[in-house]
Amino acid sequence: MSAATLIIPVENQVRELDAKLLLSAAAAERGYPVVIGSRAFVHYAASHLPRGVYLAKSMRTLSDRMFGILRNLGHDIIGFDEEGLVRLPDDEYYRRRLSAKALTMVSHLLAWGRDDARVFRAFSGMPDIPIHITGNPRVDMMRPELRGYLDREVDAIRSKRDRFVLINSNFSEVNHFLPGMSETLQFANETDYMKGRVRYRVEIYRDFQQMLPAITRKFPEIHFVLRPHPSESHEAWRKLGAGSPNLEVINEGSVAPWMLAASAVISNGCTTAVEARILDRATISYKVHEDASFDHPIADDVAHSARSLEELEALLSKAAKDELGPRDDEQSRTRLKDCISARDGALSVDRIVDLLDEAGHGQAPPPAVSASTFAAGWAQNQFRTAQKRINMRREGHRNHWSYHTHRFPEVSAEDLQARIDRMGKALGRFDGIRIEAMGPYLFRVFG
């Protein structure tokens, strides 16, 4: 029998797509047919796909319904948490990110590292399912072996801006693309902790808004590039940068080449700090306000701290003279080792495909469900799809078409093929791996 189809949904294209293309190619190299695309359109097509293994990016309460449909259709589910690296304290993380019901439908869990695995195991609603420390494909894309893949984009970025400092904002909870989804408007449904955290993030958001015009005036010779979070509105930042000729607001492509091209990276409480450290870039945590209850230890432990505008300016002066390297002390190294696996040795994607093989998915798809169960799943998926397509037309709704294309702009099979070819060239792999469009925002990868 043929291998199970690997089904890979992508929510935020600039954050996830390259890493999941790498996983697609690694799986196709070993004989797995792969379906990859926008998460919304993967879900729409779920009832028409061959029985396979669905790679869930989260296991939230919002996943309960879709997981039930997938299982009724005969698909297996393996899961990891895309947000599991820089996360909330355990109690709040469990409340917001893990659903005991969703987890009963997952057969294997994948962890970024030992810390992530520890948190999974300590969840009171965790069923008896195996937890595998595989690392994350996003980290693969930052390993030295894949740097060649990024060279073309790094060169293109640098050709337009000689030296620049990258600023990554992470304020979707207070500056969301859809204003109604900003957590400042949802206090009535939140815990005291989350109310305090959102107020704290508002303060930091204001700190960044005040910092930007100050540093662009202080350093007219430095070009600054601000990349908003994939779920964030760009408009407020564009208005703020309108009077600064050396400030550019852009969210183009994966963040990795931008970090490699930059002289330094500024952020606060963001996975970007960790990614920049893995890439051996100088990264700065701008922290005028500090509160250990709300800060993220890993994001702070791998970055230089600037606790005032004056401290930030001093660090930027060093960066402008190439005198500011990555933070590389024992605390930083220990934190990375505990939180992120597969930084060397086998790639995370190969460890994940090993797991699929060990589970028997390389020999056959998951067992067929009964005709009545499949019929129920098919009907449920058609009804859900109809609801979601209606919501795509509702202004301000989380499923609105504008928000979908904001997070997953249209991309061609030719572009994705070129990306796989470049990955293959960097790794000396993936000869004969091909990708073709199956429909809007949906692609098939095969060997």
N, C-alpha and C positions, 0 to 999 in steps of 0.2 A: 504493500500500500504506500501511497505518497505521504509526505510529511504534512503536518497540520499547517494551515495558513496562519502566519503571524500578523495580527491586526494592531496597527500602531496609530493611535490618535495623537494629533498635535494641537495644542490649544494656542500657545503664543509662538508664532513662527520665528521671530528673531531670537527667542530664547532657546527653543527646543529643536527646530527643524534639522539643523545640520547634525546634531548628535543622534537623532532618531533615524536620519538617512544612513549614518554610519552603522547603526544597529541593523537596519534593513539590509544593507549590503553584506554585512557579516553573516546574517541569517540566510540570505539568498545564496551566498557562497557555499553553504552547507546543504543546500537543497530545499530550503523552506520558501514557499511562495509567500510574498509579503504584500499587505495592503496598508498604505500609509496616506494620511491626508488630514485635512481639517477635522477636528474632533466632531463638530456638528454633522459634517457630511459622512464621516465614518459611521456615526450612529444612525443616520438616515438609511444607510445601506446595509445595516447589520443583518437584516432578515434575508438579504440576497447573497451574502458572502458564504463561502464554504466553511464548514465547521472548523474552528481554529482556536487560537490562543490570543486573547485580548490583553494588551499591556495597559493597565490602568495607571494614570498619573496621580491619582489620589483616591482615597477611600472615605469620602465624606458622606454625610446624610443625603446630600444631593445626588450621590451615586446610587442610592438604594434601588430606585426604580429602574435605572438603566441596567444595573448589574442583574436584576431579576429577569429582565428581558433577554439579556445575553445568555444567561444560564438556560432559560426556557428554549432558546434557539439552538442550544447544544454547544455553545462556546465555553471554553475554559477561561479563567481570569487569573493573571498574575499581576501583582500591584507593587507600586512604590510611591513615595510621596515626593513630588517635584519640589515642594516647599519644606522638605524635612531637614534641610541643612541649617538654614538660619530661621529659627522658628520661635514660637511663643513658649513660655514656661509650660511644664508638662501638663498641669491641670487644664489650662486654657487650650493648649494644643489638642488634647484629647477631646475637649468639648467641641472645638471648631473643625478639626481635621480628620478625626477618626470616627467611623460609625461601626458599632458592634454588628449591626445587621449586614452592612456591606461586607465586612470582613468574613462573615460566615460563607460568602459566595466566592472568596478568593482562595486559590489552592497553594500559592507561594507568595511570599513577600520578599522584596529586594530592598536592601539598605545601602545608604551612602557610605556608612562606616560603622564602627563599633558603637558610637554614641547613638546613632539613629536606631540601630538594632536594640540597644538597651531600652530606649523609649518605647519601641513597639512591644517588647516583651513585658514591660511593666503596665501596659494598658489593661485595665480590669476586664474589658470586653474582648480581649484577644482570644480567639479560638485556638485550638491545637493545630496550627499550620506552621510549616517550616519557614524560618527567616534566614535569608542568605545574604551575606555581606559581599556584594558584587561591585560596589562602587556605582558611579552613575556615568552614562555615556557623555554627559556634558563635560566631565573631567577629561575623558579621552581626547576630546577636541582641543584640549589645552596642553596635552603631553608633547614632549619634544618630537615624537615621531610624526605628529600631525602638523607641526609648525609650517612645513612646506605647503600644506593645503591653504594656509592663511596668507602666504607670501604675496599673492596677486592682489588681494584686497588691502593688505597693509601698504603695498606700494601705491595703489590707487588713492588711498586715504592721504598718504604723505605727499603725493604729487600735487594735491590741492591745498595742503596746509603744512608748511614746513615743520614747525614745532607747535604742539598744542597740549593743553591739559584737559583731560576728560572729566566731566562731572556727571555722575549717575544719580538721578533723583529716584526716590522710592516712596512716593507719597500718594499712591492710589487710594488709600483709605480716606484722604482728605481732599484729593484733587483728581477724582475718578473721571475717566472719559465720559461715563454716563453720570451726571451729577446726582441723580437719585440713588446711586449705589455708594456714594461717599458715606463712610461710617459716622461722620458727624451728624448725619440726618437719621441715624438708626439707634440713638441712645436708649430709647424705651425698651428695646429688646436685648440690651447688652448687660453684662455683669459689671460690677463696680470696677473690677480690674480693667476691663476693656474700655470703659468710659474714661478712666484715668490714662490709659495708654493712648487713646485717640487725642485727648487734650495734649498729651506730651508730644505726639507726632505733629500736631498743629504748631506747637512752639518751634520744633525743629524745622518744619516747613517755612516758617517765618524767618528763622535764622538763615536758611539758604537763600530766601528771597532778598534779605538784607545783605548777605555776603556777596552775591553775584555782582551787583553794580560796584561794590567797593573794590573787589579784586580786579575787575576789568579796567577800572580807572587806575589802580595802583600799578598794574602791569600791562601797559598798552602794547608792549612788544610781544606779549604772550597771547596766542589765540586760545580761546576756551570753547570747548564743545560740550554742550549739555544734552544728555540722552535721557528723556523721560522713561519711566517704567512702562512696559508694554500695555498696562491697563490704565495708564494715566493720561489726563488731558494735556495736550501740548500748548494750548492757547495761552494759559497764564504765563508760561515761561517765554513764549514768543513776545508777549506784550512787555514783559520785564526786560527782555534783551533788545527791544526795538531801538533803544538809544545807545547801545554798546556795539560799535563796529567790530570789536574783536570777540564777540560772543555769538555762537551759532547753536541753534536748537535743531537737533536732527535725531531720528531713530531709524537708521538705515542699516539693514543687514545685522548679522550676529555681532554681539558686543566684543568677542574675542579679538578680532583684528584691530578694533578701535583701541582696546587696552594695550595691545602690542605696539601700536603706532604712537601712543601717547607718552609724554614725558613723565606724567604722574596721573593718578586717578583719585578723585575726591568723592566720598560717599558717606552715608550714615545708615547703619543697621541694614545693610544690603548684601546679598550674595555676591555682588560685584567685587566687594573687598576681598572675599575668599578667592574668587576667580583670578583677580589681578595678582594676588600673592602666588597662586599656582603658576602663573605666567612670569613670575619673578619681576613684577613691575612695582614701582614705588606707589603705595596706596596710602591715602590719608583719610582718617575718620574725623569729620568736622563735628565737634561736640561742645558747643557753647553751653547747652543744657545736658545734664547727665542724671540718670536715675537708674540704679542697678535693677530695679523692679521691671523696667521696660526695655533696657538695652539688650543687645544680642552679644553674648561673650565672644563667640567665634569671630564675628565681624570686627570686634574691637581688638581682639588678641593678635590678629594678623596684620594690623595697620598701625601706622604712625598716628598718634593722637594730636589734634589741634583743638585746644579748649578755649581758644579766643581767636578773634580775627588777626591779632598780631602774631600768634603762634602759626596760624595758617600762612600768613604772608612770609614768615621766616622759612617755612618748609618749601613754599613755592619758589623763593629766591634760590634755595639749594637745588631744587629740581631744574630751574632754568639754567643752572651751571653744570647739570649732570652730576650733582653731588649727593642726590637723595636716592639711595637704592631701596630695595624691598626690606621690610622689617624681617630680621633673621636672627631672633634670639631663641632661647630654649622654650619660652612660653609659646611663641608662635609655632615652632616646629612640633611641640607636643600637642597643641590644639589641632593642627592639621592632621597629624598621625591618628588621633583619636576619632576624628570626624569624617575623614575621607580615605577610602580604600582605593586600590587599583591605580595609584599614582605611578607605579612602576610594575614590571612583570606583565602578565597577560592583561590585555585591554578589558575594560568593563564589558564591552559588547560581546567579547568572546566568552567571558565568564557567564553572561546571561544565556548565550546560545548553548554553552555546555550544560547549563541547568535544563534547558528545553530538551536537549538530547537525553539527559539522565531521567527526565520525567516521561520519556517515551514518545515525545511529540515529533521526533524526527522520523519515526517509523509509521505513524498513523495519526489521524485527527482524533479529537476526543470522541468517546462513545456516542452513538446516536441517541437522542431522546425519543420518547414515544411520539406518535403522530399527533395525539391530542395536546401534548405539552408544547410541541413545535408550533402547532396551530395557534395556541394561546399566545406564545411569544411573538409570532408573526402579527397577529391582530393587535397586540399591545404596542408593537413597534410602529405599525401603520398609524395608530391613533396618536401616539406620542409625536411622530414625525409631522402629522397634520397640525398638531398644536404648536410645535416649534416653528413651523413655516408661517403660521399665522402671526406668531410673536415676532418673527423677523420683520414684519411690517408695522409693528407697534412702536411708535416713537418713544424713546426713553427706556424701553424694555431691555433687560440684560441679554436677550437673544436677538436684538435688533440687527438688521443687516449691516448697518454702519459700524457697529461694535465688532461684528464678525470680521469684516474686511480690515478693520483697524488692527486686529490681532493676527489675522491670517490673510494678508494681501494675495491677490491672484499670482500664481507662479506656474510656469510651463514645465512640461516633462523634459524639454530640451535643457532648461536651466538646471533641473534636478539631476539629469544625466551628467551634465558637465561637472556638477559638484561631486558626484560619486566617482567620476573619472579622476578628478584631482585628488580625492582621498586615496584612491587606489594607487595613483602615481607616488604619493607620499609614503605609502605603506608597502608598495610592491605587491599589491593584491587586487582582487575584484575584476580580473580579466573576464570579460563575457557577461558581467552583471548589467542588466538593462532595466530601464524604467519606462513605463508608458501610462498615459492618462486613461482612467476608467470612466471618468465623468467629471463634473465640476468639483474642483478641490480634492480629488481622489485619484490615487495612483497605484499601480501594481509594479513591484520590484521582483525580478526573477533572474535565474542564472541560465 
